[in-house]
Amino acid sequence: MPKYFKPGWLIRLLLFGVAGVACPALAAADPVIALRAKYASLTEQLQQNQFNRPQVLESVETPQRMQGGIYAVVDYPFGAVYQ
């Protein structure tokens, strides 16, 4: 298994873009639970995709708007990435 899929606190899922989480009410109540749920829903896509890296692009286009998000696993502590 690739090093970026190790269990533990070093794995961080970063959310970018304007994509919402699966359940906005849950996200408002507890963003940690929402983030873990989103990670669980993307696990297979993160392991197998056209980028050969743990990242997923999502996008939706309607006549009224465009929406998208980038999801990636970064194998560094949040403090190191945040700086």
Contacts in CASP RR format, 6 or more apart in sequence:
PFRMAT RR
TARGET T0000
AUTHOR 0000-0000-0000
METHOD contacts of the structure
MODEL  1
MPKYFKPGWLIRLLLFGVAGVACPALAAADPVIALRAKYASLTEQLQQNQ
FNRPQVLESVETPQRMQGGIYAVVDYPFGAVYQ
2 54 0 8 1.000
3 75 0 8 1.000
4 11 0 8 1.000
4 54 0 8 1.000
4 73 0 8 1.000
4 74 0 8 1.000
4 75 0 8 1.000
5 11 0 8 1.000
5 46 0 8 1.000
5 47 0 8 1.000
5 54 0 8 1.000
5 73 0 8 1.000
6 75 0 8 1.000
9 77 0 8 1.000
10 75 0 8 1.000
10 76 0 8 1.000
10 77 0 8 1.000
11 73 0 8 1.000
11 74 0 8 1.000
11 75 0 8 1.000
12 73 0 8 1.000
12 74 0 8 1.000
12 75 0 8 1.000
12 76 0 8 1.000
12 77 0 8 1.000
12 78 0 8 1.000
12 81 0 8 1.000
13 35 0 8 1.000
13 38 0 8 1.000
13 39 0 8 1.000
13 71 0 8 1.000
13 72 0 8 1.000
13 73 0 8 1.000
13 74 0 8 1.000
14 71 0 8 1.000
14 72 0 8 1.000
14 74 0 8 1.000
14 81 0 8 1.000
15 21 0 8 1.000
15 35 0 8 1.000
15 38 0 8 1.000
15 69 0 8 1.000
15 70 0 8 1.000
15 71 0 8 1.000
16 69 0 8 1.000
16 70 0 8 1.000
16 71 0 8 1.000
16 72 0 8 1.000
17 68 0 8 1.000
17 69 0 8 1.000
17 70 0 8 1.000
18 67 0 8 1.000
18 68 0 8 1.000
18 69 0 8 1.000
19 58 0 8 1.000
19 67 0 8 1.000
19 68 0 8 1.000
19 69 0 8 1.000
19 71 0 8 1.000
20 27 0 8 1.000
21 27 0 8 1.000
21 34 0 8 1.000
21 35 0 8 1.000
21 37 0 8 1.000
21 38 0 8 1.000
22 34 0 8 1.000
22 37 0 8 1.000
22 38 0 8 1.000
22 41 0 8 1.000
23 34 0 8 1.000
23 37 0 8 1.000
26 33 0 8 1.000
26 34 0 8 1.000
26 37 0 8 1.000
27 34 0 8 1.000
38 71 0 8 1.000
42 56 0 8 1.000
42 71 0 8 1.000
45 56 0 8 1.000
46 54 0 8 1.000
46 55 0 8 1.000
46 56 0 8 1.000
46 71 0 8 1.000
46 73 0 8 1.000
47 54 0 8 1.000
49 55 0 8 1.000
49 56 0 8 1.000
53 72 0 8 1.000
54 72 0 8 1.000
54 73 0 8 1.000
55 70 0 8 1.000
55 71 0 8 1.000
55 72 0 8 1.000
55 73 0 8 1.000
56 70 0 8 1.000
56 71 0 8 1.000
56 72 0 8 1.000
57 68 0 8 1.000
57 69 0 8 1.000
57 70 0 8 1.000
57 71 0 8 1.000
58 68 0 8 1.000
58 69 0 8 1.000
58 70 0 8 1.000
58 71 0 8 1.000
59 66 0 8 1.000
59 67 0 8 1.000
59 68 0 8 1.000
59 69 0 8 1.000
60 66 0 8 1.000
60 67 0 8 1.000
60 68 0 8 1.000
61 67 0 8 1.000
74 81 0 8 1.000
END
